Amino acid sequence: MKMTELKDLTEAEVRAKSRDLRQEIFQLRLQQASSQLEHPAKLRTLRRDVARLETRLTQLRSKPA
């Protein structure tokens, strides 16, 4: 996910996407704990995507209405 993809999203959409990604990270961590995780690099990319979403959320909140 790139920042250019996030520029058109509303604050509610960004929050929903962040919640979904956090849930996916949780599921992957459970798989990792039980040694069933096939793609460990996916955790890293999801964490970075969540960080991008949080950055965009901060930008939306600080933007004057």
mmCIF file of the N, C-alpha and C atoms, coordinates in Angstrom:
data_MODEL
# 
_entry.id   MODEL 
# 
loop_
_atom_site.group_PDB 
_atom_site.id 
_atom_site.type_symbol 
_atom_site.label_atom_id 
_atom_site.label_alt_id 
_atom_site.label_comp_id 
_atom_site.label_asym_id 
_atom_site.label_entity_id 
_atom_site.label_seq_id 
_atom_site.pdbx_PDB_ins_code 
_atom_site.Cartn_x 
_atom_site.Cartn_y 
_atom_site.Cartn_z 
_atom_site.occupancy 
_atom_site.B_iso_or_equiv 
_atom_site.pdbx_formal_charge 
_atom_site.auth_seq_id 
_atom_site.auth_comp_id 
_atom_site.auth_asym_id 
_atom_site.auth_atom_id 
_atom_site.pdbx_PDB_model_num 
ATOM 1   N N  . MET A 1 1  ? 0.848   -1.169  0.000  1.00 0.00 ? 1  MET A N  1 
ATOM 2   C CA . MET A 1 1  ? 0.000   0.000   0.000  1.00 0.00 ? 1  MET A CA 1 
ATOM 3   C C  . MET A 1 1  ? 0.899   1.239   0.000  1.00 0.00 ? 1  MET A C  1 
ATOM 4   N N  . LYS A 1 2  ? 0.591   2.150   -0.876 1.00 0.00 ? 2  LYS A N  1 
ATOM 5   C CA . LYS A 1 2  ? 1.362   3.381   -1.005 1.00 0.00 ? 2  LYS A CA 1 
ATOM 6   C C  . LYS A 1 2  ? 0.569   4.549   -0.427 1.00 0.00 ? 2  LYS A C  1 
ATOM 7   N N  . MET A 1 3  ? 1.267   5.609   -0.093 1.00 0.00 ? 3  MET A N  1 
ATOM 8   C CA . MET A 1 3  ? 0.591   6.791   0.433  1.00 0.00 ? 3  MET A CA 1 
ATOM 9   C C  . MET A 1 3  ? -0.330  7.409   -0.609 1.00 0.00 ? 3  MET A C  1 
ATOM 10  N N  . THR A 1 4  ? -0.005  7.260   -1.892 1.00 0.00 ? 4  THR A N  1 
ATOM 11  C CA . THR A 1 4  ? -0.877  7.816   -2.922 1.00 0.00 ? 4  THR A CA 1 
ATOM 12  C C  . THR A 1 4  ? -2.236  7.127   -2.919 1.00 0.00 ? 4  THR A C  1 
ATOM 13  N N  . GLU A 1 5  ? -2.275  5.860   -2.518 1.00 0.00 ? 5  GLU A N  1 
ATOM 14  C CA . GLU A 1 5  ? -3.545  5.139   -2.438 1.00 0.00 ? 5  GLU A CA 1 
ATOM 15  C C  . GLU A 1 5  ? -4.382  5.632   -1.260 1.00 0.00 ? 5  GLU A C  1 
ATOM 16  N N  . LEU A 1 6  ? -3.733  6.186   -0.248 1.00 0.00 ? 6  LEU A N  1 
ATOM 17  C CA . LEU A 1 6  ? -4.431  6.603   0.970  1.00 0.00 ? 6  LEU A CA 1 
ATOM 18  C C  . LEU A 1 6  ? -4.953  8.032   0.899  1.00 0.00 ? 6  LEU A C  1 
ATOM 19  N N  . LYS A 1 7  ? -4.484  8.807   -0.057 1.00 0.00 ? 7  LYS A N  1 
ATOM 20  C CA . LYS A 1 7  ? -4.856  10.220  -0.103 1.00 0.00 ? 7  LYS A CA 1 
ATOM 21  C C  . LYS A 1 7  ? -6.336  10.447  -0.354 1.00 0.00 ? 7  LYS A C  1 
ATOM 22  N N  . ASP A 1 8  ? -7.003  9.499   -1.018 1.00 0.00 ? 8  ASP A N  1 
ATOM 23  C CA . ASP A 1 8  ? -8.414  9.678   -1.347 1.00 0.00 ? 8  ASP A CA 1 
ATOM 24  C C  . ASP A 1 8  ? -9.349  9.114   -0.286 1.00 0.00 ? 8  ASP A C  1 
ATOM 25  N N  . LEU A 1 9  ? -8.813  8.466   0.735  1.00 0.00 ? 9  LEU A N  1 
ATOM 26  C CA . LEU A 1 9  ? -9.652  7.836   1.750  1.00 0.00 ? 9  LEU A CA 1 
ATOM 27  C C  . LEU A 1 9  ? -10.093 8.844   2.797  1.00 0.00 ? 9  LEU A C  1 
ATOM 28  N N  . THR A 1 10 ? -11.292 8.634   3.324  1.00 0.00 ? 10 THR A N  1 
ATOM 29  C CA . THR A 1 10 ? -11.780 9.472   4.412  1.00 0.00 ? 10 THR A CA 1 
ATOM 30  C C  . THR A 1 10 ? -11.224 8.962   5.727  1.00 0.00 ? 10 THR A C  1 
ATOM 31  N N  . GLU A 1 11 ? -11.436 9.731   6.784  1.00 0.00 ? 11 GLU A N  1 
ATOM 32  C CA . GLU A 1 11 ? -10.932 9.346   8.103  1.00 0.00 ? 11 GLU A CA 1 
ATOM 33  C C  . GLU A 1 11 ? -11.548 8.028   8.569  1.00 0.00 ? 11 GLU A C  1 
ATOM 34  N N  . ALA A 1 12 ? -12.823 7.834   8.331  1.00 0.00 ? 12 ALA A N  1 
ATOM 35  C CA . ALA A 1 12 ? -13.494 6.598   8.736  1.00 0.00 ? 12 ALA A CA 1 
ATOM 36  C C  . ALA A 1 12 ? -12.949 5.392   7.968  1.00 0.00 ? 12 ALA A C  1 
ATOM 37  N N  . GLU A 1 13 ? -12.674 5.586   6.696  1.00 0.00 ? 13 GLU A N  1 
ATOM 38  C CA . GLU A 1 13 ? -12.123 4.493   5.885  1.00 0.00 ? 13 GLU A CA 1 
ATOM 39  C C  . GLU A 1 13 ? -10.711 4.128   6.344  1.00 0.00 ? 13 GLU A C  1 
ATOM 40  N N  . VAL A 1 14 ? -9.933  5.135   6.701  1.00 0.00 ? 14 VAL A N  1 
ATOM 41  C CA . VAL A 1 14 ? -8.574  4.893   7.177  1.00 0.00 ? 14 VAL A CA 1 
ATOM 42  C C  . VAL A 1 14 ? -8.620  4.119   8.489  1.00 0.00 ? 14 VAL A C  1 
ATOM 43  N N  . ARG A 1 15 ? -9.514  4.530   9.402  1.00 0.00 ? 15 ARG A N  1 
ATOM 44  C CA . ARG A 1 15 ? -9.648  3.817   10.678 1.00 0.00 ? 15 ARG A CA 1 
ATOM 45  C C  . ARG A 1 15 ? -10.074 2.369   10.468 1.00 0.00 ? 15 ARG A C  1 
ATOM 46  N N  . ALA A 1 16 ? -11.017 2.139   9.566  1.00 0.00 ? 16 ALA A N  1 
ATOM 47  C CA . ALA A 1 16 ? -11.493 0.779   9.302  1.00 0.00 ? 16 ALA A CA 1 
ATOM 48  C C  . ALA A 1 16 ? -10.381 -0.083  8.708  1.00 0.00 ? 16 ALA A C  1 
ATOM 49  N N  . LYS A 1 17 ? -9.633  0.472   7.786  1.00 0.00 ? 17 LYS A N  1 
ATOM 50  C CA . LYS A 1 17 ? -8.533  -0.270  7.162  1.00 0.00 ? 17 LYS A CA 1 
ATOM 51  C C  . LYS A 1 17 ? -7.454  -0.590  8.198  1.00 0.00 ? 17 LYS A C  1 
ATOM 52  N N  . SER A 1 18 ? -7.168  0.358   9.069  1.00 0.00 ? 18 SER A N  1 
ATOM 53  C CA . SER A 1 18 ? -6.179  0.138   10.120 1.00 0.00 ? 18 SER A CA 1 
ATOM 54  C C  . SER A 1 18 ? -6.630  -0.973  11.062 1.00 0.00 ? 18 SER A C  1 
ATOM 55  N N  . ARG A 1 19 ? -7.901  -0.963  11.425 1.00 0.00 ? 19 ARG A N  1 
ATOM 56  C CA . ARG A 1 19 ? -8.449  -1.998  12.304 1.00 0.00 ? 19 ARG A CA 1 
ATOM 57  C C  . ARG A 1 19 ? -8.338  -3.372  11.643 1.00 0.00 ? 19 ARG A C  1 
ATOM 58  N N  . ASP A 1 20 ? -8.633  -3.446  10.362 1.00 0.00 ? 20 ASP A N  1 
ATOM 59  C CA . ASP A 1 20 ? -8.544  -4.719  9.640  1.00 0.00 ? 20 ASP A CA 1 
ATOM 60  C C  . ASP A 1 20 ? -7.103  -5.232  9.588  1.00 0.00 ? 20 ASP A C  1 
ATOM 61  N N  . LEU A 1 21 ? -6.164  -4.332  9.323  1.00 0.00 ? 21 LEU A N  1 
ATOM 62  C CA . LEU A 1 21 ? -4.761  -4.742  9.254  1.00 0.00 ? 21 LEU A CA 1 
ATOM 63  C C  . LEU A 1 21 ? -4.243  -5.188  10.620 1.00 0.00 ? 21 LEU A C  1 
ATOM 64  N N  . ARG A 1 22 ? -4.659  -4.502  11.672 1.00 0.00 ? 22 ARG A N  1 
ATOM 65  C CA . ARG A 1 22 ? -4.245  -4.901  13.016 1.00 0.00 ? 22 ARG A CA 1 
ATOM 66  C C  . ARG A 1 22 ? -4.789  -6.289  13.367 1.00 0.00 ? 22 ARG A C  1 
ATOM 67  N N  . GLN A 1 23 ? -6.001  -6.571  12.933 1.00 0.00 ? 23 GLN A N  1 
ATOM 68  C CA . GLN A 1 23 ? -6.580  -7.898  13.159 1.00 0.00 ? 23 GLN A CA 1 
ATOM 69  C C  . GLN A 1 23 ? -5.796  -8.963  12.392 1.00 0.00 ? 23 GLN A C  1 
ATOM 70  N N  . GLU A 1 24 ? -5.386  -8.634  11.170 1.00 0.00 ? 24 GLU A N  1 
ATOM 71  C CA . GLU A 1 24 ? -4.603  -9.567  10.374 1.00 0.00 ? 24 GLU A CA 1 
ATOM 72  C C  . GLU A 1 24 ? -3.232  -9.811  11.005 1.00 0.00 ? 24 GLU A C  1 
ATOM 73  N N  . ILE A 1 25 ? -2.616  -8.758  11.552 1.00 0.00 ? 25 ILE A N  1 
ATOM 74  C CA . ILE A 1 25 ? -1.340  -8.915  12.252 1.00 0.00 ? 25 ILE A CA 1 
ATOM 75  C C  . ILE A 1 25 ? -1.512  -9.843  13.444 1.00 0.00 ? 25 ILE A C  1 
ATOM 76  N N  . PHE A 1 26 ? -2.602  -9.669  14.172 1.00 0.00 ? 26 PHE A N  1 
ATOM 77  C CA . PHE A 1 26 ? -2.878  -10.525 15.325 1.00 0.00 ? 26 PHE A CA 1 
ATOM 78  C C  . PHE A 1 26 ? -2.965  -11.989 14.903 1.00 0.00 ? 26 PHE A C  1 
ATOM 79  N N  . GLN A 1 27 ? -3.684  -12.248 13.823 1.00 0.00 ? 27 GLN A N  1 
ATOM 80  C CA . GLN A 1 27 ? -3.826  -13.622 13.336 1.00 0.00 ? 27 GLN A CA 1 
ATOM 81  C C  . GLN A 1 27 ? -2.475  -14.200 12.913 1.00 0.00 ? 27 GLN A C  1 
ATOM 82  N N  . LEU A 1 28 ? -1.653  -13.389 12.263 1.00 0.00 ? 28 LEU A N  1 
ATOM 83  C CA . LEU A 1 28 ? -0.340  -13.857 11.837 1.00 0.00 ? 28 LEU A CA 1 
ATOM 84  C C  . LEU A 1 28 ? 0.576   -14.128 13.031 1.00 0.00 ? 28 LEU A C  1 
ATOM 85  N N  . ARG A 1 29 ? 0.450   -13.323 14.077 1.00 0.00 ? 29 ARG A N  1 
ATOM 86  C CA . ARG A 1 29 ? 1.250   -13.565 15.282 1.00 0.00 ? 29 ARG A CA 1 
ATOM 87  C C  . ARG A 1 29 ? 0.852   -14.877 15.942 1.00 0.00 ? 29 ARG A C  1 
ATOM 88  N N  . LEU A 1 30 ? -0.437  -15.181 15.922 1.00 0.00 ? 30 LEU A N  1 
ATOM 89  C CA . LEU A 1 30 ? -0.877  -16.474 16.457 1.00 0.00 ? 30 LEU A CA 1 
ATOM 90  C C  . LEU A 1 30 ? -0.291  -17.622 15.648 1.00 0.00 ? 30 LEU A C  1 
ATOM 91  N N  . GLN A 1 31 ? -0.281  -17.472 14.331 1.00 0.00 ? 31 GLN A N  1 
ATOM 92  C CA . GLN A 1 31 ? 0.313   -18.497 13.481 1.00 0.00 ? 31 GLN A CA 1 
ATOM 93  C C  . GLN A 1 31 ? 1.814   -18.621 13.743 1.00 0.00 ? 31 GLN A C  1 
ATOM 94  N N  . GLN A 1 32 ? 2.469   -17.496 13.969 1.00 0.00 ? 32 GLN A N  1 
ATOM 95  C CA . GLN A 1 32 ? 3.898   -17.504 14.224 1.00 0.00 ? 32 GLN A CA 1 
ATOM 96  C C  . GLN A 1 32 ? 4.200   -18.211 15.543 1.00 0.00 ? 32 GLN A C  1 
ATOM 97  N N  . ALA A 1 33 ? 3.366   -18.002 16.531 1.00 0.00 ? 33 ALA A N  1 
ATOM 98  C CA . ALA A 1 33 ? 3.572   -18.639 17.831 1.00 0.00 ? 33 ALA A CA 1 
ATOM 99  C C  . ALA A 1 33 ? 3.418   -20.151 17.741 1.00 0.00 ? 33 ALA A C  1 
ATOM 100 N N  . SER A 1 34 ? 2.559   -20.609 16.852 1.00 0.00 ? 34 SER A N  1 
ATOM 101 C CA . SER A 1 34 ? 2.355   -22.047 16.704 1.00 0.00 ? 34 SER A CA 1 
ATOM 102 C C  . SER A 1 34 ? 3.197   -22.628 15.563 1.00 0.00 ? 34 SER A C  1 
ATOM 103 N N  . SER A 1 35 ? 4.162   -21.855 15.072 1.00 0.00 ? 35 SER A N  1 
ATOM 104 C CA . SER A 1 35 ? 5.097   -22.273 14.011 1.00 0.00 ? 35 SER A CA 1 
ATOM 105 C C  . SER A 1 35 ? 4.388   -22.677 12.723 1.00 0.00 ? 35 SER A C  1 
ATOM 106 N N  . GLN A 1 36 ? 3.312   -21.992 12.371 1.00 0.00 ? 36 GLN A N  1 
ATOM 107 C CA . GLN A 1 36 ? 2.583   -22.278 11.148 1.00 0.00 ? 36 GLN A CA 1 
ATOM 108 C C  . GLN A 1 36 ? 2.634   -21.129 10.144 1.00 0.00 ? 36 GLN A C  1 
ATOM 109 N N  . LEU A 1 37 ? 3.418   -20.124 10.444 1.00 0.00 ? 37 LEU A N  1 
ATOM 110 C CA . LEU A 1 37 ? 3.483   -18.942 9.582  1.00 0.00 ? 37 LEU A CA 1 
ATOM 111 C C  . LEU A 1 37 ? 4.330   -19.247 8.346  1.00 0.00 ? 37 LEU A C  1 
ATOM 112 N N  . GLU A 1 38 ? 3.720   -19.088 7.169  1.00 0.00 ? 38 GLU A N  1 
ATOM 113 C CA . GLU A 1 38 ? 4.416   -19.396 5.921  1.00 0.00 ? 38 GLU A CA 1 
ATOM 114 C C  . GLU A 1 38 ? 5.226   -18.220 5.391  1.00 0.00 ? 38 GLU A C  1 
ATOM 115 N N  . HIS A 1 39 ? 4.734   -17.009 5.572  1.00 0.00 ? 39 HIS A N  1 
ATOM 116 C CA . HIS A 1 39 ? 5.400   -15.819 5.034  1.00 0.00 ? 39 HIS A CA 1 
ATOM 117 C C  . HIS A 1 39 ? 5.695   -14.832 6.167  1.00 0.00 ? 39 HIS A C  1 
ATOM 118 N N  . PRO A 1 40 ? 6.816   -14.985 6.851  1.00 0.00 ? 40 PRO A N  1 
ATOM 119 C CA . PRO A 1 40 ? 7.122   -14.093 7.972  1.00 0.00 ? 40 PRO A CA 1 
ATOM 120 C C  . PRO A 1 40 ? 7.329   -12.635 7.555  1.00 0.00 ? 40 PRO A C  1 
ATOM 121 N N  . ALA A 1 41 ? 7.689   -12.394 6.319  1.00 0.00 ? 41 ALA A N  1 
ATOM 122 C CA . ALA A 1 41 ? 7.902   -11.016 5.859  1.00 0.00 ? 41 ALA A CA 1 
ATOM 123 C C  . ALA A 1 41 ? 6.583   -10.244 5.786  1.00 0.00 ? 41 ALA A C  1 
ATOM 124 N N  . LYS A 1 42 ? 5.478   -10.935 5.726  1.00 0.00 ? 42 LYS A N  1 
ATOM 125 C CA . LYS A 1 42 ? 4.176   -10.271 5.652  1.00 0.00 ? 42 LYS A CA 1 
ATOM 126 C C  . LYS A 1 42 ? 3.897   -9.458  6.914  1.00 0.00 ? 42 LYS A C  1 
ATOM 127 N N  . LEU A 1 43 ? 4.390   -9.929  8.060  1.00 0.00 ? 43 LEU A N  1 
ATOM 128 C CA . LEU A 1 43 ? 4.226   -9.169  9.302  1.00 0.00 ? 43 LEU A CA 1 
ATOM 129 C C  . LEU A 1 43 ? 4.870   -7.792  9.187  1.00 0.00 ? 43 LEU A C  1 
ATOM 130 N N  . ARG A 1 44 ? 6.046   -7.754  8.625  1.00 0.00 ? 44 ARG A N  1 
ATOM 131 C CA . ARG A 1 44 ? 6.770   -6.491  8.468  1.00 0.00 ? 44 ARG A CA 1 
ATOM 132 C C  . ARG A 1 44 ? 6.016   -5.533  7.556  1.00 0.00 ? 44 ARG A C  1 
ATOM 133 N N  . THR A 1 45 ? 5.524   -6.039  6.436  1.00 0.00 ? 45 THR A N  1 
ATOM 134 C CA . THR A 1 45 ? 4.808   -5.162  5.502  1.00 0.00 ? 45 THR A CA 1 
ATOM 135 C C  . THR A 1 45 ? 3.495   -4.658  6.114  1.00 0.00 ? 45 THR A C  1 
ATOM 136 N N  . LEU A 1 46 ? 2.827   -5.513  6.878  1.00 0.00 ? 46 LEU A N  1 
ATOM 137 C CA . LEU A 1 46 ? 1.584   -5.080  7.511  1.00 0.00 ? 46 LEU A CA 1 
ATOM 138 C C  . LEU A 1 46 ? 1.841   -4.018  8.576  1.00 0.00 ? 46 LEU A C  1 
ATOM 139 N N  . ARG A 1 47 ? 2.911   -4.176  9.344  1.00 0.00 ? 47 ARG A N  1 
ATOM 140 C CA . ARG A 1 47 ? 3.255   -3.161  10.347 1.00 0.00 ? 47 ARG A CA 1 
ATOM 141 C C  . ARG A 1 47 ? 3.539   -1.821  9.682  1.00 0.00 ? 47 ARG A C  1 
ATOM 142 N N  . ARG A 1 48 ? 4.226   -1.866  8.555  1.00 0.00 ? 48 ARG A N  1 
ATOM 143 C CA . ARG A 1 48 ? 4.527   -0.625  7.833  1.00 0.00 ? 48 ARG A CA 1 
ATOM 144 C C  . ARG A 1 48 ? 3.252   -0.002  7.253  1.00 0.00 ? 48 ARG A C  1 
ATOM 145 N N  . ASP A 1 49 ? 2.339   -0.832  6.779  1.00 0.00 ? 49 ASP A N  1 
ATOM 146 C CA . ASP A 1 49 ? 1.068   -0.320  6.273  1.00 0.00 ? 49 ASP A CA 1 
ATOM 147 C C  . ASP A 1 49 ? 0.264   0.351   7.382  1.00 0.00 ? 49 ASP A C  1 
ATOM 148 N N  . VAL A 1 50 ? 0.273   -0.248  8.561  1.00 0.00 ? 50 VAL A N  1 
ATOM 149 C CA . VAL A 1 50 ? -0.429  0.352   9.701  1.00 0.00 ? 50 VAL A CA 1 
ATOM 150 C C  . VAL A 1 50 ? 0.204   1.700   10.032 1.00 0.00 ? 50 VAL A C  1 
ATOM 151 N N  . ALA A 1 51 ? 1.519   1.778   9.983  1.00 0.00 ? 51 ALA A N  1 
ATOM 152 C CA . ALA A 1 51 ? 2.202   3.044   10.254 1.00 0.00 ? 51 ALA A CA 1 
ATOM 153 C C  . ALA A 1 51 ? 1.822   4.104   9.217  1.00 0.00 ? 51 ALA A C  1 
ATOM 154 N N  . ARG A 1 52 ? 1.713   3.699   7.957  1.00 0.00 ? 52 ARG A N  1 
ATOM 155 C CA . ARG A 1 52 ? 1.287   4.642   6.916  1.00 0.00 ? 52 ARG A CA 1 
ATOM 156 C C  . ARG A 1 52 ? -0.141  5.133   7.181  1.00 0.00 ? 52 ARG A C  1 
ATOM 157 N N  . LEU A 1 53 ? -0.998  4.218   7.593  1.00 0.00 ? 53 LEU A N  1 
ATOM 158 C CA . LEU A 1 53 ? -2.377  4.599   7.891  1.00 0.00 ? 53 LEU A CA 1 
ATOM 159 C C  . LEU A 1 53 ? -2.444  5.559   9.077  1.00 0.00 ? 53 LEU A C  1 
ATOM 160 N N  . GLU A 1 54 ? -1.644  5.303   10.090 1.00 0.00 ? 54 GLU A N  1 
ATOM 161 C CA . GLU A 1 54 ? -1.626  6.191   11.253 1.00 0.00 ? 54 GLU A CA 1 
ATOM 162 C C  . GLU A 1 54 ? -1.089  7.570   10.871 1.00 0.00 ? 54 GLU A C  1 
ATOM 163 N N  . THR A 1 55 ? -0.109  7.608   9.991  1.00 0.00 ? 55 THR A N  1 
ATOM 164 C CA . THR A 1 55 ? 0.416   8.885   9.512  1.00 0.00 ? 55 THR A CA 1 
ATOM 165 C C  . THR A 1 55 ? -0.665  9.654   8.769  1.00 0.00 ? 55 THR A C  1 
ATOM 166 N N  . ARG A 1 56 ? -1.382  8.955   7.902  1.00 0.00 ? 56 ARG A N  1 
ATOM 167 C CA . ARG A 1 56 ? -2.461  9.608   7.142  1.00 0.00 ? 56 ARG A CA 1 
ATOM 168 C C  . ARG A 1 56 ? -3.574  10.086  8.071  1.00 0.00 ? 56 ARG A C  1 
ATOM 169 N N  . LEU A 1 57 ? -3.869  9.304   9.098  1.00 0.00 ? 57 LEU A N  1 
ATOM 170 C CA . LEU A 1 57 ? -4.891  9.691   10.060 1.00 0.00 ? 57 LEU A CA 1 
ATOM 171 C C  . LEU A 1 57 ? -4.488  10.963  10.790 1.00 0.00 ? 57 LEU A C  1 
ATOM 172 N N  . THR A 1 58 ? -3.224  11.064  11.160 1.00 0.00 ? 58 THR A N  1 
ATOM 173 C CA . THR A 1 58 ? -2.715  12.270  11.812 1.00 0.00 ? 58 THR A CA 1 
ATOM 174 C C  . THR A 1 58 ? -2.816  13.471  10.878 1.00 0.00 ? 58 THR A C  1 
ATOM 175 N N  . GLN A 1 59 ? -2.510  13.257  9.596  1.00 0.00 ? 59 GLN A N  1 
ATOM 176 C CA . GLN A 1 59 ? -2.614  14.336  8.629  1.00 0.00 ? 59 GLN A CA 1 
ATOM 177 C C  . GLN A 1 59 ? -4.058  14.810  8.486  1.00 0.00 ? 59 GLN A C  1 
ATOM 178 N N  . LEU A 1 60 ? -4.994  13.875  8.463  1.00 0.00 ? 60 LEU A N  1 
ATOM 179 C CA . LEU A 1 60 ? -6.401  14.238  8.323  1.00 0.00 ? 60 LEU A CA 1 
ATOM 180 C C  . LEU A 1 60 ? -6.909  14.999  9.536  1.00 0.00 ? 60 LEU A C  1 
ATOM 181 N N  . ARG A 1 61 ? -6.446  14.615  10.703 1.00 0.00 ? 61 ARG A N  1 
ATOM 182 C CA . ARG A 1 61 ? -6.893  15.277  11.935 1.00 0.00 ? 61 ARG A CA 1 
ATOM 183 C C  . ARG A 1 61 ? -6.327  16.677  12.077 1.00 0.00 ? 61 ARG A C  1 
ATOM 184 N N  . SER A 1 62 ? -5.102  16.890  11.597 1.00 0.00 ? 62 SER A N  1 
ATOM 185 C CA . SER A 1 62 ? -4.457  18.192  11.753 1.00 0.00 ? 62 SER A CA 1 
ATOM 186 C C  . SER A 1 62 ? -4.848  19.174  10.651 1.00 0.00 ? 62 SER A C  1 
ATOM 187 N N  . LYS A 1 63 ? -5.470  18.664  9.585  1.00 0.00 ? 63 LYS A N  1 
ATOM 188 C CA . LYS A 1 63 ? -5.869  19.524  8.481  1.00 0.00 ? 63 LYS A CA 1 
ATOM 189 C C  . LYS A 1 63 ? -7.025  20.426  8.923  1.00 0.00 ? 63 LYS A C  1 
ATOM 190 N N  . PRO A 1 64 ? -6.943  21.725  8.679  1.00 0.00 ? 64 PRO A N  1 
ATOM 191 C CA . PRO A 1 64 ? -8.031  22.619  9.084  1.00 0.00 ? 64 PRO A CA 1 
ATOM 192 C C  . PRO A 1 64 ? -9.308  22.322  8.296  1.00 0.00 ? 64 PRO A C  1 
ATOM 193 N N  . ALA A 1 65 ? -10.426 22.383  8.980  1.00 0.00 ? 65 ALA A N  1 
ATOM 194 C CA . ALA A 1 65 ? -11.713 22.056  8.350  1.00 0.00 ? 65 ALA A CA 1 
ATOM 195 C C  . ALA A 1 65 ? -12.237 23.138  7.471  1.00 0.00 ? 65 ALA A C  1 
# 
